[in-house]
Amino acid sequence: MEHAINETCRIRKWTLWAINVRTNHVQTVVTSRKKPELVLNALKANATRELREAGCWEHEHSPWADRGSKIWLWNERELNNAIDYVLYEQGDPLP
């Protein structure tokens, strides 16, 4: 899943500042000139495709919640706080 998100950002020339893939959710910090809804949808779509190709998701419905955080970050302090939250405040590192 991390690979799909990295690839989506690389291809679309978005900056992926942070990613943390957990067992029940994914956190990212992304810079893009697109609306947050479009960014979130693209990340979810490509991650779902990769999960299906790997045989990890065989259902017709999406593995994602209908919602998702789309917080605007207006300055460097807010960006740095979001990066720290994603990288260090999601619980213990997974094996």
N, C-alpha and C positions, 0 to 999 in steps of 0.2 A: 504494500500500500504506500509506503514511503517513497518507493521508486516512482509510482504513478504520479504522486503529487509533485515530486521533484521534476519529472518529465513535463508535466503540464505547465509548471512555472517556467521551465527552460524554453519550451517551444513558444509560449506566449510572451516571453520576455518580461515576466513578472519577477519581482525579487522575493524569494522565500527567505525570510529572516530567521524563522524558527519553526520546528515541527516536533511534535511529541505524539507518537502513536501508542495508544493505551489499549487495553483489552476491550473496552466498551465505548471509546470515543477517540477522536483525533483533534489535536489542537494545532493551529498554524498561525503564523503572522506573515502576511503577504502584502507587498506593495504592488498596486496595479492602477492603471488609469480607467479601469472598468468599474461598473457598479458592483458593490459587494455581493449582491445576489447572483450576478453572473459568475463571479470568481468562485463563490461557494458551490454553485451548480456544476461548474467545470471540474472542480476538484473532486466532488462527490461522484460525478459521472465516470471520470477516468479511474478513480480508485475502485469503484464498483466493477468496472470492466476488468481490471486486473484481478480482483478477488474472484470473479467468475471464471476467468481464464485459468486461474490456479486451482479451481475446484473448491474454493473456500466459501462460496456463496452460490447456492443452486436454486434459490427462490426467484420467482418472477418479480416480487416487490423489492423495493430498495432496502438496503440494510441501514439506511440513515434516517434519523428523525426528520420530520418535515421542516423543522426550524434549524437554526444554527446562528451562532453569534456573528454579527457583522458590525463590529465596533470600529468607528472611525478614529484614527490616531492622528492628532493634529500637530504634534511637535515631537522633538527628539526624546524628551523625558517620557512621554506617553508610549512611544515606540519601545524604548528601553525597558519600561515597566512591563509591557506586554510580552516582550521576549523573555524576560526573567520569569514571568508567570508561566509561560508555556514550557520553558526548559526546566525550571526548578521547583514549581509549586503544584505539580500534578501527582505527587506521591513518590514513593521509592522507585528507583529505576527498575525496569522490567528486565528479567534475565535474557 
